[in-house]
């Protein structure tokens, strides 16, 4: 079996797949990628199926080597990628050969990056998934962030052409769409106008569980304590401080703060990729509109994946034989 060796690990470097399904009742949230479209594109670029595991990192990737030839791709944003000092492009696949060193530097204008290898990261399935859930120590490699010296198994996959994205995966500066509630009635009309009419700054207080937003305090006229109920990806909790908390991939499955709104699924990755210090605004839409946007986004993503183009990269005879 092929292996990947971590020589240097960037922040929050973890194994992720599309996450665990159907375990919220047992207190296990899905985990999985913070930016699922970028994750899916990375897998597609190296010929993997969408459910194969890859690596997620925050801000910077790290340094890696392999003992057998593999293809790899890095997505999520613009990022410095080098093999033995030679620059490579994100959003396309490349060959990595034994004896070479892959270095992935810092992301620009994004927070979360994805590194996929042909064959996928083949760590054991835990509760049906390879995704790392840091809060509970489940999945991935020993349930934790990766560090220098770790050795990860890579699955086998038949050789295929190197691929590249024909057009950038879209980003938008539009307001973040939200659906009201489930405790929308805990907030009066004045508070709703403040919530929808104000800018909020993405705080540096963020991780895979949640991210904090700085801005005007949001007060619940019916109080900030509720009987704990279920949370979902994108739930916007409002504690007594009035500082908004947006729940993300590793959120707790229940919570006792009222939730003024829920970020539309289509915009969760965009919020996750907004760098700390930048301002966002919210726009209220209906559930039906949120569902229509998500359907359109999934179709656009599929169109991008099926339109990946083959690229030509000259290689030596020895490299061709190795592949």
N, C-alpha and C positions, 0 to 999 in steps of 0.2 A: 504494500500500500504506500502511496505517496504521502509525504509529510511536509508541513510548513513549519519552519523554525522562526520564532519571534526573536529578533536580535535587539530590538528596541521597541517598546510599546508606547503609542500615543495615549492621550487621555481617553478614558471610558472605552477602551478597545474591548469589544465583546463579540462573541459568536451570536448571530441572530438568524432566525428564519421568519416565516410569516406569523409565528406565534401560536399560542395554545388556544384551543377553542373549547367552549362548553364547560369551563371550570369556574366561572364566576361564583356559582352557588357554593363552591368549596373554598372561596376566598383566594383564588388564584387568578390574577388578571392576565391578559393575553401576552404581555411583553411584545416582542417583535420589533421591527424597525420603526424609528421615529418618522422617517420619510419613506413610506412604502413604495411610491412610484420610482424613486431613485434606486431603491433596493432591487426592484423587479427589473429595471433596465440593466443594472450591473450583471444580474444573473443571465439575462438574455444575451448580452454582449459576449459572454464566454460559452454560450450554448447550453447553460443549465436550465432545468425546469424552474418554475417560479417558486417552488417550495423548498429548494435546496438552501442550505445555510451558507452565509457569507459573514464577513466581518463588518461591524459598525464602529466608527470612531468619532470622537468629538474634537474639532479644531485641527488636529494633526494625526497622521496615521501611524508612522513608525518605520521600522526597518526590518526586512524579511529576506529569507533565502529558502531555496528548495533543493532537494536532492535528486529530483526527477523533473523533466520539462512539464510546464503547465502554461495555460493561458490565464491572464488576469485582466480585470477592468476596474477602474475607479470612477465612481459617480458621486453625486450629491452637490457638487459645486465646482468652481474653478480651483485647482489645487496643483502644487508643484510635485511632479512625479519624475523620478530619475532611476535608471538602471545603470549601475556603474558610472554614475555621473552624467549620463546622457539623458536629456529631457524627453519625456513622453507626454502624450495628451490624455486628459481625462475623457470620459464618455466614449471610449473606444477600447478594443481589446489589444493585448500585446502578449508576446511570448516571454516567459521567464525561464532561463536555463540554469542548470546546476553550475555553481561557481560564480554566478552573478548576484549582486546585491540590489534589492529593490528598496528604494527610500520614498516614502510618501510624506511630504511636508505639510504646511498649513493650508487650510481652506480659506478662500477669500469670498466674502459676502455670503457665507453659509456657515452652518454649525455642525451638521452631521454628514459624514462621508461614508461610502460603502466600497469595500474591497472584495470582489468575488473572484474565485478561482474555478477553473473548469473541473467539474466533478463534485464541487461543493465541499464545505467543511463537514467532515464525517464523524463528528462527535456523537456519543450515544443519545438516543431518544429518551427524554424524561417527560413523562405524562404526555406523550405524543408529539413532542417538539424538541428541537435542539436549541431553541432560543434561551439566552441567558436572562434570568430574572434575578437581578442583583439583590433586591430586598429580601428575597427568601432563599437565595443561594441555590436556585434550581438551574439545571441545564447548562449549555455551553461547555466550558472547560472548568470543571470543579466549581461551577456556579459563581464565578468571579470574573473581574476584569483580567485580561491577559497581561502578562509581564514578560520581560526578557528571560529567555531560556525555555519558554513553553514550546512544546512540540505538538502540532495539531495534525490529525489525519485528514487527507484529501481523497475523495472518491475518484473512481476511474470514469473517464468519458472519452468517447471516440473523437479523434481529431476532426476539426472543422475549420473553415476559413476564419481569418481575423475579421472582426466587424467594427463598424463605426456608426455613430448616430448621424443621420443625415441633416437633422435640424435640432437645435437645443430644446431640451425639455422645458416647457414653458414655466415662467415665473410671472407673477402679477403683483402690481402695487395696489390693487383694489382693496377696499376694506375687508376685514375678516368676517365672513358670513356666520351668523349665529341663529339658532332657533330658540325661542323663549322657553324658560323653565328647565327642570320640572317644578321649581318653586318660584316661578315668575310673579305670582300673586303676592309674594312676600315683599315686593318692592313697589312703591307708589309711583305715580306718573312723573313726578319731579325727578326721582332717582333714575327712572328709565330714560328720561331726557338727558340726564348727566352721563349715564352709561353709554348711550348711543351718540351723544354729541361731543364727547371728549376724546382726547388722545391718551393712550396708555403706553408707557415705555417698557419694553421687555427687559426685565431685571437680570442681573448676573446670578441671582438666586434661582438656579434651574438645574435639573438633572433629568433622568429618564422617568422619574415619577411625576414631576410637576414643574411648572414654571410660574414665577411670580410676576405680576405686572404692577408697575408704579404709576400713580396718577391720582385723580381725585378719589377721595374715600367714598365707597358705595355703602349706604346704610339700608338695612332691611327693616321696614316699618313694623313687621310682625315678629322681629327678633332674629337672632343669629344662631339659635339652637333649634334643631329639629330632631325628631325621632330618626335615627340613622336609617338611610335607605341606600339603594344601589347607585353606583356611579358609572359613568361611561367615559370613553375616550373623548376628551374635549369638554368635559363638565367644567363650568366656571363657578367655583365655590367662593362664597363671600363670608369670611370670618368676621368677628366683632371689630377687628382693626379696620375693616373696610378695604383691605388690600386684596385684589383679585388673585385667585389661585386657579390656574388652568391645569387640569389633570391629564397626564400623558400616558405613555405606553405601559409603565409599571405602576400605575395608580393603585391605591387601595380600592377594594371592591365595594365598600360602603363608606358613608361619611355622614357626619352630623351637622354640617354647615348647609344653609340654603344655597341652592344653585340658581342664579339669576338666568342663566342661559347655557346652551351647549354649542360649542364650535361645530359648524357643519363639517361632516367627515371630509368633504372635498378640500377644506382649508386647514385641516390639522397639520399636514406636512408643511404647508407654507408657514404657519405660525411656528412650528418646531424649527424651521430653518432661518427664522428671523434673528439676526445677530443681536446680542445684548446691547442696549443703549439706543436701539432704533424704536421709533414710535409706530403704533398701529391704531386703527380705529375699527369699530364694529358696525355691522349693518344687519338689521333684523330681517329675516326672511321666513317664509312658511316652511313647514316640514316637507310639503310637496315640492317646493322649489329647491330645497336642499337635496332631495332625492334625485330630482332631474339634473342638477349640477353634477352630482356624483356619477350618475349614469353616463353623462356626456364626457366627464373626465376619464372614466374607465375606457370608453371607446377611443378617446384621443390617445391614451396610453397604449392601447392595443395597436392602434394605427402606427405609432412610433416604433413599437417593437417589431411589427411585421415589415417595416420599411428600413430596418437596419441594413446598411450596405456593406458589401465585402470590400476590404481594403487590401492593397498589395504591399507587402513588406519584404524586401530582399533578405535572404538568409543564406548562410553557408551550406554546403552539402552536408557537413557534419550535423548541423542543426536540423536540416530536413530529415535526416535519418533518425535523429533523436526523437522527433515528433511522430 
